[in-house]
């Protein structure tokens, strides 16, 4: 199964204050303001917030080692070019940035942002301080598409639990492991169908999905927002990108390193080979489990996660088994959010914790291993 990924990293100074300079970085590389540019083995792109850069492998791949190699070459090149000026950081939200310090990209696509802002107010958390790992999985047929979509929706609570990495907002612990999703699921509350409470309902056919999509489009048109009637407007935890012939998983917090991101990919791909998954399928039950994962990370779900890990290991390729032990460590010792909470709640300062996470990204090491 061909796989691609998208990674979002905040741009920081040496003390890990977020810097709104994505436009300056892209212009310095290519000589003009561009939304996306080739940068060696990766593509660098802007996000809505100027404090974040997106990094994407130049091409999707069949094996995770190839994806990892592309991304690490891109990171190494970035660190070489911008040494001692900018420091990249993963995690699902920047832990200390205040919303009034995060400006919106203002060089192109302003017509889309203007409509989003009119409908939802984009100058808030959930829009400007979110960093996701997105996994794009190719499908070959409509039948396979429906099967994969329905499997992924049942995995969302467990993936949220393992990847939670946003326990802080504006420098304070909130008691929640995945604050990114707390804000993300509300950022378009005026049209609830768009996010659909993160976990979408089961579909029986591609036509079912199109019907749901048309309901969103109809509501947008009624609000004079037809410009947003595109397949990417859906913000659920998994969406279908027909133009790319892939499913896009959007429910995941960015991790601390590319290697950990690849471990999440390995976990997903190997589980999708299971004929049936040992998990809930009822929609309300999945919503409740997702709520548990958002609040507590892996803490209340370890037994079920252990069963899923065993199923993943049995169906994993040799390539995927190189990464899966990272997921096992997260299950046993807690998500990044839980580990960060443990350190900070015991009196450690935020900066050393964040510095450790940034070092993991630079050296491609998984935290705790």
C-alpha positions as CSV (number, residue, x, y, z in Angstrom):
1,X,0.0,0.0,0.0
2,X,1.6,3.3,-1.1
3,X,1.9,5.8,1.7
4,X,2.7,9.5,1.9
5,X,2.9,11.7,4.9
6,X,2.6,15.4,5.8
7,X,4.5,16.9,8.8
8,X,4.0,20.3,10.5
9,X,6.8,21.8,12.5
10,X,6.9,25.1,14.4
11,X,9.7,27.6,13.7
12,X,11.5,28.8,16.8
13,X,14.4,30.8,18.2
14,X,17.0,29.3,20.5
15,X,14.7,29.7,23.5
16,X,11.9,28.1,21.6
17,X,9.7,31.1,21.2
18,X,7.6,30.6,18.0
19,X,8.8,32.8,15.1
20,X,6.3,34.0,12.4
21,X,8.8,33.7,9.6
22,X,7.6,30.9,7.3
23,X,7.2,33.4,4.4
24,X,10.7,34.8,4.9
25,X,12.2,31.2,4.9
26,X,10.5,30.2,1.7
27,X,11.5,33.5,0.1
28,X,15.1,33.2,1.2
29,X,15.2,29.7,-0.4
30,X,13.6,30.5,-3.8
31,X,13.7,34.3,-4.0
32,X,9.9,34.9,-3.8
33,X,6.9,34.2,-1.7
34,X,5.7,30.7,-2.6
35,X,3.2,28.4,-0.9
36,X,5.2,25.3,-1.7
37,X,8.7,24.7,-3.0
38,X,11.0,21.8,-3.7
39,X,13.8,21.6,-1.2
40,X,16.1,18.6,-2.1
41,X,14.3,15.4,-1.1
42,X,11.2,17.2,0.3
43,X,8.7,19.8,-0.4
44,X,8.5,22.8,2.0
45,X,5.2,24.6,2.3
46,X,3.3,27.2,4.2
47,X,0.4,26.6,6.6
48,X,-2.3,29.0,7.7
49,X,-0.1,30.2,10.6
50,X,3.3,31.8,9.8
51,X,4.9,30.1,12.7
52,X,4.7,26.7,11.0
53,X,6.4,25.0,8.0
54,X,5.0,21.9,6.4
55,X,7.4,19.2,5.2
56,X,6.3,16.5,2.8
57,X,8.4,13.7,1.2
58,X,9.1,14.5,-2.5
59,X,7.2,11.3,-3.5
60,X,5.1,8.7,-1.7
61,X,6.6,5.2,-1.2
62,X,5.8,1.6,-0.6
63,X,8.2,1.3,2.4
64,X,8.6,3.5,5.4
65,X,12.4,3.5,5.3
66,X,12.3,5.4,2.0
67,X,9.9,8.0,3.4
68,X,12.1,8.4,6.5
69,X,15.2,8.8,4.4
70,X,13.6,11.6,2.3
71,X,12.4,13.5,5.3
72,X,15.6,13.2,7.2
73,X,17.6,14.5,4.2
74,X,15.2,17.4,4.1
75,X,15.6,18.2,7.8
76,X,19.4,17.9,7.6
77,X,19.4,20.3,4.7
78,X,17.2,22.8,6.6
79,X,19.4,22.6,9.7
80,X,22.5,23.2,7.5
81,X,21.0,26.2,5.7
82,X,19.5,27.8,8.7
83,X,21.9,26.7,11.4
84,X,21.7,28.7,14.6
85,X,18.8,30.8,13.2
86,X,15.8,28.6,13.3
87,X,14.9,25.6,15.3
88,X,12.1,23.2,14.3
89,X,9.8,21.5,16.8
90,X,7.2,18.9,16.4
91,X,4.3,18.2,18.8
92,X,0.6,18.8,18.2
93,X,0.6,22.4,19.4
94,X,3.3,24.9,20.2
95,X,3.4,24.6,24.0
96,X,4.0,28.3,24.9
97,X,2.8,30.4,21.9
98,X,0.0,32.8,22.6
99,X,-2.6,33.2,20.0
100,X,-2.0,36.9,19.5
101,X,1.6,36.2,18.5
102,X,0.6,34.0,15.6
103,X,-0.2,35.8,12.3
104,X,-2.0,34.4,9.3
105,X,-0.2,33.7,6.0
106,X,-0.9,36.8,3.9
107,X,0.7,36.2,0.5
108,X,-1.9,34.2,-1.4
109,X,-5.1,32.2,-1.0
110,X,-6.5,35.2,1.0
111,X,-9.9,34.7,-0.6
112,X,-10.2,31.3,1.1
113,X,-9.0,32.6,4.5
114,X,-11.4,35.6,4.3
115,X,-14.4,33.2,3.9
116,X,-13.2,30.9,6.7
117,X,-12.7,33.9,8.9
118,X,-16.2,35.2,8.2
119,X,-17.7,31.9,9.0
120,X,-15.6,30.6,11.9
121,X,-13.1,33.3,13.1
122,X,-9.7,31.8,12.3
123,X,-7.8,33.9,14.9
124,X,-8.0,31.3,17.6
125,X,-6.6,28.0,18.7
126,X,-7.8,25.2,16.5
127,X,-6.8,27.2,13.5
128,X,-3.5,28.9,14.2
129,X,-1.8,26.7,16.8
130,X,-2.2,23.2,15.5
131,X,0.4,20.8,14.1
132,X,-0.7,17.5,12.6
133,X,0.9,14.4,11.3
134,X,-1.2,13.4,8.2
135,X,-1.0,10.0,6.7
136,X,-2.2,9.5,3.1
137,X,-2.9,5.9,2.1
138,X,-3.6,4.9,-1.5
139,X,-6.6,2.8,-2.5
140,X,-7.0,0.8,-5.7
141,X,-10.8,0.4,-6.0
142,X,-14.1,1.7,-4.6
143,X,-14.5,-1.5,-2.6
144,X,-11.1,-1.2,-1.0
145,X,-11.8,2.5,-0.3
146,X,-14.9,1.7,1.7
147,X,-13.2,-1.1,3.6
148,X,-10.2,1.0,4.5
149,X,-12.3,4.0,5.4
150,X,-14.5,2.0,7.8
151,X,-11.4,0.4,9.4
152,X,-9.6,3.7,9.9
153,X,-12.7,5.3,11.6
154,X,-12.7,2.5,14.2
155,X,-8.9,3.0,14.9
156,X,-9.2,6.8,15.5
157,X,-9.5,6.6,19.4
158,X,-6.5,4.3,19.6
159,X,-4.4,6.4,17.3
160,X,-5.3,9.6,19.2
161,X,-4.3,7.9,22.4
162,X,-0.9,6.9,21.1
163,X,-0.1,10.2,19.3
164,X,-1.4,12.7,21.9
165,X,1.4,15.4,22.2
166,X,-0.3,18.7,23.0
167,X,-0.9,18.8,26.8
168,X,-0.1,22.6,27.1
169,X,-1.8,25.7,25.9
170,X,0.0,29.1,26.2
171,X,2.5,27.7,28.7
172,X,0.1,25.9,31.0
173,X,-0.9,22.3,31.5
174,X,-4.6,21.9,31.0
175,X,-5.2,18.4,32.3
176,X,-5.9,17.2,28.8
177,X,-3.4,15.2,26.7
178,X,-4.6,16.3,23.2
179,X,-5.6,20.0,23.3
180,X,-5.1,20.2,19.5
181,X,-8.2,18.0,19.0
182,X,-10.1,19.8,21.7
183,X,-9.8,23.0,19.7
184,X,-9.8,21.4,16.3
185,X,-13.2,19.7,16.7
186,X,-14.8,23.0,17.7
187,X,-13.1,25.3,15.2
188,X,-16.0,25.0,12.7
189,X,-18.8,24.4,15.2
190,X,-21.1,26.7,13.2
191,X,-21.3,23.9,10.6
192,X,-20.9,20.7,12.7
193,X,-21.0,18.3,9.7
194,X,-17.5,19.5,8.6
195,X,-15.6,18.0,11.5
196,X,-18.3,15.5,12.5
197,X,-17.0,15.1,16.0
198,X,-13.7,13.7,14.6
199,X,-15.0,10.2,14.2
200,X,-17.1,9.8,11.0
201,X,-20.0,7.4,10.7
202,X,-19.7,4.1,8.8
203,X,-20.3,4.2,5.1
204,X,-21.7,1.4,2.9
205,X,-20.6,2.8,-0.4
206,X,-18.7,5.7,-1.9
207,X,-22.1,7.2,-2.7
208,X,-22.8,7.5,1.1
209,X,-19.7,9.6,1.4
210,X,-20.7,11.8,-1.5
211,X,-24.1,12.4,0.1
212,X,-22.4,13.5,3.3
213,X,-20.1,15.8,1.4
214,X,-23.0,17.3,-0.6
215,X,-24.7,18.1,2.7
216,X,-21.7,20.1,3.7
217,X,-21.5,21.9,0.4
218,X,-25.2,22.7,0.6
219,X,-24.7,24.4,3.9
220,X,-21.7,26.3,2.7
221,X,-23.6,27.5,-0.4
222,X,-26.4,28.7,1.9
223,X,-23.8,30.9,3.6
224,X,-22.4,32.3,0.4
225,X,-19.2,30.2,0.9
226,X,-19.2,28.2,-2.3
227,X,-15.5,28.8,-2.7
228,X,-15.0,26.2,0.0
229,X,-17.0,23.5,-1.7
230,X,-13.9,21.3,-2.3
231,X,-13.1,17.8,-1.1
232,X,-10.5,19.2,1.4
233,X,-13.1,21.1,3.3
234,X,-14.1,18.0,5.2
235,X,-12.2,18.0,8.5
236,X,-13.1,14.7,10.1
237,X,-10.5,12.3,11.5
238,X,-10.3,10.6,8.1
239,X,-11.4,12.0,4.8
240,X,-11.3,10.8,1.2
241,X,-9.2,12.7,-1.3
242,X,-10.6,11.4,-4.6
243,X,-8.3,13.7,-6.6
244,X,-5.3,12.0,-5.1
245,X,-6.9,8.5,-4.8
246,X,-6.0,8.3,-1.2
247,X,-7.5,8.4,2.3
248,X,-6.1,11.1,4.5
249,X,-5.9,10.5,8.3
250,X,-6.1,13.9,10.0
251,X,-6.7,13.0,13.7
252,X,-3.0,12.6,14.6
253,X,-0.8,15.0,16.6
254,X,2.6,15.6,15.1
255,X,5.2,13.6,17.0
256,X,8.7,14.6,18.3
257,X,10.7,12.9,15.5
258,X,10.3,11.5,12.0
259,X,11.1,8.0,13.3
260,X,8.2,8.2,15.7
261,X,5.9,9.4,12.9
262,X,7.0,6.4,10.8
263,X,6.1,4.2,13.8
264,X,2.6,5.5,13.7
265,X,2.5,4.8,10.0
266,X,3.6,1.3,10.6
267,X,1.0,0.8,13.3
268,X,-1.8,2.0,10.9
269,X,-0.7,0.0,7.9
270,X,-0.2,-3.3,9.6
271,X,-3.6,-3.0,11.4
272,X,-5.3,-2.3,8.1
273,X,-4.3,-5.8,6.9
274,X,-6.4,-7.4,9.6
275,X,-9.5,-9.0,8.2
276,X,-11.4,-7.7,11.3
277,X,-10.1,-5.5,14.1
278,X,-10.6,-6.2,17.8
279,X,-12.2,-2.9,18.4
280,X,-15.6,-1.1,18.8
281,X,-17.5,-0.2,15.7
282,X,-20.5,1.5,17.2
283,X,-20.4,5.3,16.5
284,X,-21.3,6.5,20.0
285,X,-18.9,4.1,21.6
286,X,-16.1,5.3,19.3
287,X,-16.9,8.9,20.3
288,X,-16.7,8.0,24.0
289,X,-13.4,6.2,23.5
290,X,-12.0,9.2,21.5
291,X,-13.0,11.5,24.4
292,X,-11.1,9.2,26.8
293,X,-8.0,9.3,24.5
294,X,-8.1,13.1,24.1
295,X,-8.3,13.6,27.9
296,X,-6.0,10.8,29.1
297,X,-3.8,9.6,26.3
298,X,-3.1,5.9,26.7
299,X,-3.7,5.7,30.4
300,X,-7.2,4.2,30.3
301,X,-6.8,2.2,27.1
302,X,-3.6,0.1,27.6
303,X,-5.1,-3.3,27.6
304,X,-7.0,-2.8,24.3
305,X,-4.0,-1.0,22.8
306,X,-1.9,-4.1,23.8
307,X,-4.2,-6.3,21.8
308,X,-4.0,-4.0,18.8
309,X,-0.3,-3.9,19.0
310,X,-0.1,-7.8,19.0
311,X,-2.4,-7.8,15.9
312,X,-0.2,-5.2,14.2
313,X,3.0,-7.1,14.9
314,X,1.6,-10.3,13.5
315,X,0.7,-8.6,10.2
316,X,3.6,-6.2,9.9
317,X,6.2,-6.4,7.2
318,X,9.9,-6.5,8.1
319,X,10.1,-2.8,7.3
320,X,7.2,-2.0,9.6
321,X,8.6,-4.1,12.5
322,X,11.7,-1.9,12.6
323,X,9.4,0.9,13.8
324,X,6.6,-0.8,15.8
325,X,8.5,-1.1,19.1
326,X,8.2,2.7,19.4
327,X,4.4,2.3,19.5
328,X,4.8,-0.4,22.1
329,X,6.9,1.9,24.2
330,X,4.2,4.6,23.9
331,X,1.5,2.1,25.0
332,X,3.5,1.0,28.0
333,X,5.0,4.3,29.2
334,X,2.5,6.8,27.9
335,X,2.1,9.1,25.0
336,X,4.4,12.1,24.6
337,X,1.7,14.3,26.3
338,X,1.7,12.0,29.3
339,X,5.5,12.0,29.5
340,X,5.6,15.8,29.2
341,X,2.9,16.2,31.9
342,X,4.9,13.9,34.2
343,X,8.0,16.0,33.9
344,X,6.4,19.4,34.2
345,X,4.0,18.6,36.9
346,X,6.9,17.4,39.0
347,X,8.5,20.8,38.8
348,X,10.6,20.7,35.7
349,X,10.8,23.9,33.6
350,X,9.1,23.9,30.2
351,X,12.2,24.9,28.2
352,X,14.3,21.8,28.9
353,X,11.4,19.6,28.1
354,X,10.8,21.3,24.8
355,X,14.5,21.4,24.1
356,X,14.6,17.6,24.5
357,X,11.7,17.2,22.0
358,X,13.5,19.5,19.5
359,X,16.7,17.5,19.9
360,X,14.7,14.3,19.1
361,X,13.6,15.8,15.8
362,X,17.1,16.9,14.8
363,X,18.7,13.6,15.7
364,X,15.7,11.4,14.6
365,X,15.5,9.8,18.0
366,X,12.2,8.6,19.6
367,X,11.8,10.1,23.1
368,X,12.3,7.5,25.8
369,X,14.3,5.1,23.6
